[in-house]
């Protein structure tokens, strides 16, 4: 690569537009395959999630088959949403962003396509095994480890495509989104392969399990979602992020502190006190990257909050970014021994987890897809009204869900700690909140179904044709 081909600063607008178009075209096939698959898994996971929730109101529902027992369908829900929807859409987002950010076409798109098919095969076989009763029995690691070999190969193909694209870059500068994407591509294979090694047992296995379970969210889903937010907030606004230095503070603090967090899920367990205390300390120190990221996003948006009314991408991404701040601070408080003593083993933890995966990551992903998909299929989203319905149903559903379960979890924990009260009291008092959980879950399912239907319409090119982008306009959205 000649020195003249390396841009120290942004290239001329006409060159930048041509490179973006070339980047999008190079990544089009794998990105759309990842997105198509993710939307299907979103609907599948949402249906299984609602059925699992309804079993709290109707415990005799669907009891004729072991495959439809609560333990199995809840596990399918978790894996379909975490790895199918969030995982595949986040990888698609990364594959789309990287060529644009490094100004180089995607290397060997066929590798990324093969990775997408492999990821789908892993989920189909893995979740079928779970429904049949074959599982490793570990949270976030339920898919049997022999089947996990498929995703290891798929992930390797994906990493080769992305890393070789970065190696062929035309810019020396790495924007913070590239840092987050590259880190997730390195971190996830390490934690996934380590956690699946069949060499752990007993207390060791519990520690490794929750080290992985927490880091699957913190070192895979979180960095890729934040990469999307760091890309789209300044992109749509047409202004730079407030502080690049602050963004790197957030990145390195996340890298250092999040990896130590997971063991706080085992407070009170038979683990060394120093290990538990280290994890609690790291959880509290997560305030640093969260504050850095929140300040950066907020100050970038100052004076431009009115744009939320007009940009679906900003509306979803900013809402998800605000929830990131809330769910992270909630997690830091939840790690404290006094608070954890009340909410551990209660519905509170379930509400917290859904706020992270759906409220934070999924809302950002919805906003990203509203921006990306029209540029790949060259067609506009057919209905502004459907987008508004999607936003408010998703936000309303997750709000009802989380408030209900966090309230139920607190009351449940207090009741279980009261030696004068029978255990059944802690069950009975949660009943109205579990009804609210199902209402919130139903609203999220409707929101996801609307999004899936709207997604199908745009990829089938129904509605209005997309207008050509005007690159010369200030804050152009091409």
Secondary structure, 3 states (H helix, E strand, C coil): CCHHHCECCCCCHHHHHHHHHHHHHHHHHHHHHHHHHHHHHHHHHHHHHHHHHHCCCCCCCCCCCHHHCHHHHHHHHHHHHHHHHHHHHHHHHHHHHHHHHHCCCCCCHHHHHHHHHHHHHHHHHHHHHHHCCCCCCCCCCCCCHHHHHHHHHHHHHHHHHHHHHHHCCCECCCCHHHHHHHHHHHHHHHHHHHHCCCCCCHHHHHHHHHHHHHHHHHHHHHHHHHHHHHHHHHHHHCCCCCCHHHHHHHHHHHHHHHCCCHHHHHCCCCCCHHHHHHHHHHHHHCHHHHHHHHHHHHHHHCCCHHHHHCCHHHHHHHHHHHHHHHHHHHHHHHCCHHHHHHHCCCHHHHHHHHHHHHHHHHHHHHHHHHHHHHHHHCECCCCHHHHHHHHHHHHHHHHHHHHHHHHHHHHHHHHHHCCCCCHHHHHHCCHHHHHHHHHHHHHHHHHHHHHHHHHHHHHCCCCCECCCCCCCCCCCCC
